[in-house]
């Protein structure tokens, strides 16, 4: 049981203790987390005796490293590097630390972050896929990331070349939120070709890592960082990848974390489709459009997206020069009722027919109301811009 989250940022002294804990030789993520659970703070850990540390499950050699304070010099260097890069520390006791990530088996005790830290408390969806996508995979990830970002989900990925890069870029182009989880320090860029994208994410989104400043992108770091992508997210969407790829590892972690697993089906003759197609055979949700993801979210998460959508649309309406005696939300409620009256659960209705059949409402009002109804799980869009009413409504 971790200490109750509190408001931060850290003081200089508190940050130094967290960094010293992170840099202590031989102290892994799980053991560091156990110490925080027992002693409640890094300061208390470094004040503890060797016998107290060993009683908390730490080996004698690591207890000696903690007691000696040998990590504080390196911690001071880390603090200076973080300040130079504009990075902030988010410990597990911080109220801004992702709540879902805190609940996994081995959450990182400390995150390094550059950008909008408030994004850590948004509703997130992980996107994973191959570094060598087909044209189809790139197009699918771009379209889905854009639509899901517009629906209010924060797109989380690893900024690797291929599917990750496509997802991040599309979310940014849509004006949505995106978080890149690095397998190196947040002041590094890997791959180097994504330097411009990394700076854009640091400005408009968020970059995080559990690895210290200046940490190189070692190959073994990437499977480790994948548990953060999965742990923070409501689910993970896999777009292309071989049977034993990194995206398959992320999907496996998502299942272990009790998160939803989504997969985009692919060409059965393509090796890049083996991973997602196998996941679908094993029970992953098949995704053809953004709403295939949204309808599988928990009811409270769907309501959260609906509220975000309404707030965004109300803001747009307030900024509009058009005036109306009815409030925009009231208009959409009325239009939504008319839409539900005309849709059937057993026969799709085309968008054009729907617009023609509802008098007194513009096409934009009808589309906005449909969007809310989809997010609320009351209407489902089918291929060809047609809609059905969800059974039971």
Secondary structure, DSSP 8 states (H G I E B T S, - for coil): -----B-----HHHHHHHHHHHHSTT--HHHHHHHHHHHSSHHHHHHS-HHHHHHTT--HHHHHHHHHTTTHHHHHHHHHHHHHHT-EEEETTBTTS-HHHHTSTT--SEEEEEE-GGGGGS-EEEEEE-SS--HHHHHHHHHHHHHHHHTT-EEEE---TTHHHHHHHHHHHTT--EEEE-SS-TTS-SSGGGHHHHHHHHHHSEEEESS-TT----HHHHHHHHHHHHHHSSEEEEES--TTSHHHHHHHHHHHTT-EEEE----TT-GGGHHHHHHHHTT-EE-SSTHHHHTTS-HHHHHHHHHHHHHHHHHHHHHSS---SS-HHHHHHHHHHHHHHH--SSS-EEHHHHHHHSTT--HHHHHHHHHHHHHTTSEEEETTTEEEE-TT-
